[in-house]
Amino acid sequence: MAAEKSTIDALGQFHLDTALGPIGQLVNFTNSNVMMVVAALLVFALIHYGMRARALVPSRLQSMAEMGYEFIYNMCIDQIGEEGVRFFPFIFALFFFILAGNLLGLFPYFFTFTSHIAVTGALAILVIVLVTVVGLRIHGLHFFSYFFPEGAPVALAPLIVPIEVISYLSRPVSLSIRLFANMTAGHVMLEVLASFMLMMAAGLGVLGVAAALGPLAINVVLIGFELLVATLQAYVFALLTCIYLHDAVHLH
């Protein structure tokens, strides 16, 4: 019995549970879906209530909304070009949806939906499908010249084309795994150190409480690191999406 109590279940935090009772069971609505809805509502609330006043001297909420808007807008223009204005709403929604999901998962009893490969994979597939559709719509069949760089020897086509196709198809894989792996690894480390701290404090008395201060200090540092990683991973996902859209718009 004591052995069971001392077990660290670092992966239990990623378990999917049905939400909303019988309705959730009927439509397979889980705690992950709940957090997605919460993340979307928080982003909508930030923009709606932040920009509703439209004050000349902005409040803190309005400043946050304006800074977020300007940051993503500039990123779209810098990475894609003037055509980036067309894709700004998508990039904006993508960045803040991922960011909200990453940050919400740091709160106790909340669920990090970006720690599931199914979610990050779906977002990555959405990105690559959009990029492909944009490329085909702008360039037509000429879009496929992307897989054979201009000026390359025709004799090397059997080698270059498969490599370029594999590279193109690996984009959603790298996008999804990068986000999923970073969020999962960070939360596992937090869980392990927190459990280790509690086990030491409970099992070794006063000496254990003193020894537990080490894992506690590391956890505090890790929380700050996780805040950085949560923001950075959302930024990287949005930035790479912009780069892929630039390739689709301008080809080579």
Secondary structure as UniProt FT lines:
FT   HELIX           2..5
FT   TURN            10..11
FT   HELIX           12..14
FT   HELIX           21..27
FT   HELIX           31..52
FT   HELIX           60..80
FT   TURN            82..83
FT   HELIX           84..104
FT   TURN            105..106
FT   TURN            108..109
FT   HELIX           113..115
FT   HELIX           117..139
FT   HELIX           140..147
FT   TURN            150..151
FT   HELIX           154..156
FT   HELIX           157..203
FT   HELIX           205..211
FT   HELIX           213..250
//
